[in-house]
Amino acid sequence: MSEYQPIACARHEALELAILRGQWLRLRLQDAAAGCELLALPLDIGAADGAEWLQARDADGQVHRLRLDHIRSATPADAAAGKFAAS
């Protein structure tokens, strides 16, 4: 695993706000094993193993643990996608 690179405070705050709001996000990931893009509901941010991680649930209910420095972008998913994924 590569050395963790801290993310900008503004990006960290945006993820925390999405958690508080229950806002679905479209995450673009560095890790090709995760599919490069993920529609997910962020659940929590924490630190472990020398890195910060986002715990998020995808539309199928699977929970993912994503290293914050591997998230290339996080944009709000449209309302229809979030409602579909939550049902």
Summary of the structure (lengths in Angstrom):
residues: 87
radius of gyration: 12.3
end to end distance: 35.2
largest distance: 37.5
contacts: 224
relative contact order: 0.25
helix: 31%
strand: 41%
